[in-house]
Amino acid sequence: MDPLSITFDSEENNYTFYYDESNNVRTLSLETDKYNVDNDDNQKASMNFILAGIAHKSDVNDINVSTLIEKLALQDNVKEIKFKHIAKGNFEQVLKSQKLTVFLEWLLESSCYVHYFNLNMEYWSFIDLIDDVFFYAVNKKPNSFNHTIDARHYLDYYKDALYRLVRLDKATFISLVKKYNYPKIRKGFESKLIREINKIIKENIRYNNILKTGIDEQTQREFRDLSGLLSICSDIDKLETTYDLDEDLLLSGFHSFYHNRGVSFKYSSHKFDMESIIEEKFEILKKAGDHNLINLNYSFVNSEESRLIQISDVVSGLFNKYFTYVNFELLENIKDKRKQLNDRQLLNLNLLREIVDKSDLECSQFLFYVMSLSESEKHNILLFEKEKI
């Protein structure tokens, strides 16, 4: 089945979506031993692209934004509501905001739902390697590497292992793949790339290096298992999922994510914040005969003219802070810091969870992310473990 033929709404049950984005870096590419977005040695660049906002049933027309504006009591010179007017700082600091409480309570009581698409760009950039080696191993050793049952679980497991390696030894890993023109890998060098990645893994699970890095037992276990997989594939001669991409270019243009979110709800109306590059790309696709897009009810709206787009800016900014926190913080740190949250922080975290639950109950596809298994675990612990307030 064509994935673009799948839709999560219907003629009888559809929505109006409002969108804003956070951290659209335009392009993500490889430099000598880092990414093009790593401009500040003293600060980690967020690797999360967020396309998010609010949605409501198409027949709803009684959303009272003026009540929210009145309760927020913003300064008179604020003509357009943005996330920076609600909260600032990292996610822990954001949770301390009284204005965030007002915003989340209004959102929970309203007829609106939240929706988000979160993409961990770093994770996304390298997981194709696992798809290639996994199925090569299955075909090469069907008896000893029989992972076809529950293949999705095993794929996610090995992808998590590779992502842990990238995070642990980023400069070494990027230098290596760049040497082979990743993602447009030099033909004839596929097996050498896989063997050299395996060499990095083995170096990191040597006893002396474990003492230096302090990697936990789960990471050690995943590294050993991934090393076993790559050993099976030491003679691989094709890495087909990467051939059509340009050298050094990991991501370019985010229009495909806008497109996918839109056509997944083809009976609904979609109002995007003004993005001229995305709008121009959509026009090109329509002229090329993209019928999914031709038949989609969408528009690009100036946020100054739409309070609901402005509210989507707040939602997008909030989830950007949230998923960046999930990405960077260690699991044990999240567990410890969660126990130390004050009453305001716990209140806002619980309100956020209630809004997510409300939206998920309406339609689980409102909430979509592409990130590693380890991040998913942190996400579940941070947001869904209930604390008394």
C-alpha positions in Angstrom: 0.0 0.0 0.0 1.2 3.5 -0.9 2.0 5.2 2.5 0.6 8.4 1.1 -2.8 6.7 0.7 -3.1 6.3 4.5 -5.1 9.0 6.1 -6.1 9.5 9.7 -9.2 11.6 9.2 -12.3 11.2 7.1 -14.9 13.2 5.3 -17.1 12.9 8.4 -14.3 13.4 11.0 -11.7 16.0 10.1 -9.8 18.9 11.6 -8.3 22.3 11.2 -4.6 22.3 11.9 -2.3 25.3 12.7 1.4 24.9 12.5 4.7 26.5 13.4 8.2 25.2 13.4 11.2 25.3 15.6 14.9 24.7 14.7 14.6 24.5 10.9 18.3 24.6 10.1 17.6 24.5 6.4 20.4 22.1 5.8 22.4 19.6 8.0 25.8 18.7 6.6 29.1 17.2 7.6 32.2 19.2 8.1 35.6 17.8 9.1 34.6 16.4 12.5 31.3 18.1 13.2 28.1 19.3 11.7 27.6 22.7 10.0 25.3 23.8 12.9 28.0 23.2 15.5 29.1 26.9 15.6 29.6 27.4 19.3 32.1 25.2 21.1 30.6 26.2 24.4 27.0 25.2 23.6 25.5 22.1 22.0 23.4 22.7 19.0 19.8 21.3 19.2 19.4 18.4 16.8 15.6 18.4 17.0 13.4 19.8 14.2 9.8 20.4 15.4 6.7 21.0 13.4 3.9 21.5 15.8 0.8 23.4 16.9 -2.8 23.1 17.7 -5.8 21.4 16.0 -9.5 21.4 16.5 -12.5 19.8 14.9 -13.4 21.5 11.7 -16.9 22.4 12.9 -15.6 24.1 16.0 -15.7 27.9 15.9 -15.9 29.0 19.5 -12.2 29.1 20.6 -11.9 32.1 22.9 -8.4 33.4 22.5 -9.2 36.7 24.1 -9.6 35.0 27.4 -6.1 33.6 27.2 -4.6 37.0 26.2 -6.3 38.7 29.1 -5.0 36.1 31.6 -1.5 36.3 30.2 -1.4 40.0 30.9 1.3 40.6 28.4 2.9 44.0 28.0 1.0 46.5 25.8 3.8 46.5 23.1 3.4 42.8 22.5 1.4 42.5 19.3 2.1 38.9 18.5 2.2 36.0 21.1 5.4 34.0 20.9 7.0 31.4 23.1 9.5 33.8 24.4 6.7 35.8 26.0 5.6 32.7 27.9 8.8 31.1 29.1 12.6 31.2 28.7 15.6 29.0 29.4 16.0 25.3 29.2 13.1 22.9 29.9 13.5 22.9 33.6 13.5 26.7 33.7 10.5 26.8 31.3 8.5 24.7 33.8 8.9 27.4 36.4 6.8 29.9 34.4 3.5 31.0 35.8 2.5 32.2 32.3 3.0 28.7 31.1 0.5 27.4 33.7 -2.0 29.9 32.4 -1.3 28.9 28.8 -1.6 25.1 29.5 -4.7 25.4 31.6 -6.4 27.4 28.8 -5.3 24.9 26.3 -6.6 22.0 28.3 -10.0 23.6 28.9 -10.3 24.6 25.2 -11.6 22.6 22.2 -8.0 22.4 21.0 -5.6 19.5 20.8 -1.8 19.7 20.3 0.0 18.0 17.5 3.7 17.6 16.9 6.2 16.0 14.6 9.6 15.8 16.3 12.6 14.7 14.2 16.0 14.0 15.8 18.1 15.0 12.8 21.2 13.3 14.0 19.5 10.0 14.6 17.7 10.2 11.2 21.0 10.9 9.4 22.6 7.6 10.0 19.9 5.0 10.6 19.8 4.0 6.9 23.1 2.2 7.6 21.4 -0.2 10.0 18.6 -0.9 7.5 21.2 -2.0 4.9 23.4 -4.2 7.2 20.5 -5.7 9.1 18.8 -7.2 6.0 22.2 -8.2 4.5 22.9 -10.2 7.7 19.4 -11.8 7.6 20.0 -12.9 4.0 23.6 -14.0 4.6 23.0 -16.0 7.8 19.3 -16.8 8.0 19.8 -19.5 10.6 22.1 -17.8 13.1 20.8 -14.3 12.5 17.1 -14.9 12.3 15.6 -11.6 13.3 12.8 -11.5 10.8 10.2 -12.1 13.6 9.8 -8.8 15.4 12.3 -7.2 12.9 11.1 -3.7 13.9 12.3 -4.2 17.5 15.7 -5.4 16.4 16.1 -2.6 13.8 15.3 0.0 16.5 17.7 -1.7 18.9 20.6 -1.6 16.5 19.8 1.9 15.4 19.8 3.0 19.1 23.3 1.4 19.4 24.6 3.2 16.4 23.1 6.5 17.7 24.8 5.9 21.1 28.1 5.5 19.3 27.6 8.7 17.3 26.8 10.6 20.5 29.8 9.1 22.4 32.5 9.5 19.8 31.0 12.1 17.5 34.2 13.7 16.1 35.7 10.3 15.3 32.5 9.0 13.7 31.9 12.0 11.5 35.5 12.1 10.4 35.2 8.5 9.4 32.0 8.6 7.4 33.1 11.9 5.7 36.2 10.1 4.5 33.9 7.8 2.5 31.7 10.7 1.2 28.8 9.8 3.3 25.9 9.7 2.6 27.0 9.2 -1.1 29.4 6.4 -0.2 32.2 5.8 -2.6 31.3 2.6 -4.5 33.6 -0.3 -3.7 34.3 1.0 -0.2 31.1 -0.1 1.5 32.7 -3.0 3.4 35.7 -0.9 4.5 33.3 1.7 6.0 31.4 -1.0 7.9 34.7 -2.6 9.2 36.0 0.8 10.3 32.8 1.6 12.2 33.1 -1.8 13.9 36.7 -0.9 14.8 35.5 2.3 16.6 32.9 0.3 18.5 35.5 -2.3 19.6 37.8 0.5 20.8 35.0 2.0 22.9 34.2 -1.3 24.7 37.8 -1.9 25.6 38.2 -2.0 29.4 40.5 1.1 29.6 38.2 3.1 27.4 35.1 2.1 29.4 36.9 3.4 32.5 37.5 6.8 30.7 34.1 7.3 29.2 32.0 5.6 32.0 29.5 4.2 29.5 26.8 2.2 31.3 26.1 -1.5 30.9 23.2 -1.0 28.5 25.4 0.9 26.1 28.2 -1.7 26.4 25.7 -4.5 25.7 24.3 -2.6 22.6 27.8 -2.0 21.3 28.7 -5.6 21.6 25.6 -6.7 19.8 26.1 -4.1 17.1 29.7 -5.2 16.7 28.4 -8.7 16.1 26.0 -7.5 13.4 28.7 -5.5 11.6 31.1 -8.4 11.8 28.6 -10.5 9.8 28.5 -7.7 7.3 32.3 -7.2 6.9 32.0 -8.1 3.2 28.9 -6.1 2.4 29.1 -4.7 -1.2 26.0 -2.5 -1.2 24.6 0.3 1.0 21.7 1.2 -1.3 19.7 3.5 0.9 22.5 6.2 0.7 23.5 6.2 -2.9 21.1 8.9 -4.1 22.1 11.5 -1.6 24.8 14.2 -2.1 28.2 13.9 -0.5 28.3 15.5 3.0 24.6 16.5 2.9 22.5 14.8 5.5 19.3 16.9 5.3 18.2 19.5 2.9 14.8 21.2 2.9 12.1 20.2 5.3 9.2 20.4 2.9 8.8 16.6 2.9 7.9 16.7 6.6 5.3 19.4 6.0 4.0 17.4 3.0 3.7 14.2 5.0 1.9 15.8 7.9 -0.6 17.4 5.6 -1.4 14.4 3.4 -1.8 12.2 6.4 -4.9 14.2 7.2 -6.1 14.8 3.6 -9.7 15.7 4.5 -8.6 18.4 7.0 -7.5 22.0 6.6 -3.9 22.9 7.2 -2.7 26.4 8.0 1.1 26.8 8.0 3.0 29.7 9.3 4.5 31.7 6.4 7.5 29.8 5.1 8.4 31.0 1.5 10.8 28.2 0.8 8.2 25.5 1.8 5.5 27.3 -0.1 7.6 27.5 -3.3 8.5 23.8 -3.0 4.9 22.9 -2.7 4.1 24.9 -5.9 6.8 23.0 -7.7 5.5 19.7 -6.5 1.9 20.6 -7.6 3.1 21.6 -11.1 4.9 18.3 -11.3 1.6 16.5 -10.7 1.6 15.7 -7.0 -2.1 14.9 -6.7 -2.0 14.5 -2.9 -0.8 18.1 -2.6 -3.1 19.4 -5.4 -6.2 18.1 -3.5 -5.0 19.2 -0.1 -6.7 22.1 1.6 -3.7 24.1 2.8 -2.5 27.7 3.1 0.4 29.7 4.4 -0.6 32.4 6.8 1.1 35.4 8.2 1.3 34.8 11.9 0.5 38.4 12.8 -2.9 37.8 11.3 -3.7 34.6 13.1 -3.8 34.2 16.9 -4.0 30.4 16.5 -0.8 30.4 14.5 0.7 32.4 17.4 -0.5 29.8 19.9 1.1 27.2 17.7 4.4 29.1 18.0 4.1 28.6 21.8 3.3 24.9 21.4 6.2 24.4 18.9 8.6 26.3 21.2 7.6 24.3 24.2 8.1 20.9 22.5 11.4 22.1 21.1 12.6 22.7 24.7 11.1 19.4 25.8 12.6 17.2 23.2 16.0 19.0 23.3 16.0 18.2 27.0 15.1 14.6 26.4 17.9 14.4 23.8 20.7 15.9 25.9 20.0 14.7 29.4 21.1 11.3 30.6 18.4 8.9 31.8 19.6 8.9 35.4 19.8 12.7 35.4 16.2 12.9 34.3 15.1 10.5 37.0 17.0 12.5 39.7 16.0 15.9 38.5 12.3 14.9 38.1 12.3 14.2 41.9 13.6 17.6 42.6 11.0 19.6 40.6 9.2 22.2 42.7 5.4 22.5 42.8 5.1 24.9 39.9 7.3 22.7 37.7 5.3 19.6 38.6 2.0 21.4 37.9 3.2 22.4 34.5 4.6 19.0 33.7 1.3 17.4 34.7 -0.7 19.8 32.7 1.5 19.1 29.7 0.9 15.4 30.2 -2.9 15.9 30.4 -2.9 17.8 27.1 -0.8 15.2 25.4 -3.2 12.5 26.8 -6.2 14.4 25.6 -4.7 14.8 22.1 -3.6 11.2 21.9 -7.1 10.0 22.9 -8.6 12.0 20.1 -6.0 10.8 17.5 -2.7 9.1 18.3 -1.3 10.3 15.0 -1.4 13.9 16.2 1.8 13.0 18.1 4.7 11.7 16.1 8.4 11.5 16.6 11.5 10.0 15.1 14.1 9.4 17.8 16.0 6.6 19.3 14.8 3.9 21.7 16.8 5.4 24.6 15.2 8.8 24.0 11.7 7.2 23.9 12.5 5.7 27.3 13.5 9.1 28.7 10.4 10.6 27.1 8.1 8.1 28.9 9.8 8.5 32.3 9.8 12.3 32.1 6.3 12.9 30.9 4.3 9.9 32.0 5.5 9.0 35.4 3.0 10.8 37.7 4.0 12.7 40.7 1.8 14.1 43.5 1.6 17.9 43.7 
